[in-house]
Amino acid sequence: MVLVIGRLFAIVLAGIAISKSYVDFRSGRESVQMFLLWTVTWLGIVVVALFPNIIDTVLAAGGGGAGIGTFLGIALVFLFFLVYRMYVRLEGLEQKLTIVIQELALRGEWRSLPGDDRTKDS
């Protein structure tokens, strides 16, 4: 039962992440390299979720317990999803900051920013 829930969890989160990445790529907010990186990453996660014996085999070779691979797989999927969401948020903030700075520079309002030493008359 846990295995089925883990698989569904991974597939749903991967679908959301890949579709969000595709939308960002099509709108120009994400580069093709980042789109491919996230797509390959999430497809890899789905493969591991569908075939959790891969993790169990690696853990058994390292002395890990049986069945722990499923739990680690679910945790890994969740952590990758969190990292992806943070990446998307940071990219959005960076783009907004770039637009604000460009607008301020074009208006010449950068001189009125506090802490700017160039505003002092010499």
PEGI-V354943 format. One record per backbone hydrogen bond with DSSP energy under -0.5 kcal/mol. NH is the residue of the N-H (numbers start at 1). CO is the residue of the C=O. E is the energy in kcal/mol with one decimal. If there is no record, write none. Layout:
NH&CO&E, NH&CO&E
This chain:
5&1&-2.2, 6&2&-2.7, 7&3&-2.3, 8&4&-2.6, 9&5&-2.7, 10&6&-2.4, 11&7&-2.6, 12&8&-2.8, 13&9&-2.4, 14&10&-2.5, 15&11&-2.4, 16&12&-2.3, 17&13&-2.7, 18&14&-2.9, 19&15&-2.2, 20&16&-2.5, 21&17&-2.5, 22&18&-2.4, 23&19&-2.4, 24&20&-2.4, 25&21&-2.3, 26&22&-2.8, 27&23&-1.8, 28&25&-1.0, 29&24&-2.1, 30&24&-1.1, 35&31&-2.2, 36&32&-2.5, 37&33&-2.5, 38&34&-2.6, 39&35&-2.3, 40&36&-2.7, 41&37&-2.4, 42&38&-2.6, 43&39&-2.4, 44&40&-2.3, 45&41&-2.0, 46&42&-2.2, 47&43&-2.2, 48&44&-2.3, 49&45&-2.4, 50&46&-2.6, 51&47&-2.0, 52&49&-0.5, 54&51&-1.9, 55&52&-0.6, 56&52&-2.0, 57&53&-2.8, 58&54&-1.9, 59&55&-3.0, 60&56&-2.6, 61&57&-1.9, 62&58&-1.3, 63&59&-0.5, 63&60&-0.7, 64&59&-4.4, 68&65&-0.8, 70&67&-0.6, 71&67&-0.9, 72&68&-2.6, 73&69&-2.4, 74&70&-2.3, 75&71&-2.4, 76&72&-2.6, 77&73&-2.3, 78&74&-2.3, 79&75&-2.5, 80&76&-2.6, 81&77&-2.2, 82&78&-2.2, 83&79&-2.4, 84&80&-2.5, 85&81&-2.5, 86&82&-2.3, 87&83&-2.3, 88&84&-2.5, 89&85&-2.3, 90&86&-2.6, 91&87&-2.5, 92&88&-2.2, 93&89&-2.4, 94&90&-2.5, 95&91&-2.3, 96&92&-2.3, 97&93&-2.6, 98&94&-2.2, 99&95&-2.0, 100&96&-2.3, 101&97&-2.5, 102&98&-2.3, 103&99&-2.4, 104&100&-2.5, 105&101&-2.4, 106&102&-2.3, 107&103&-1.8, 108&104&-1.1, 109&104&-1.7, 110&104&-0.7, 111&108&-0.8, 112&109&-1.3, 113&110&-1.1, 116&113&-1.3, 117&115&-0.7, 119&116&-1.4, 120&117&-1.2
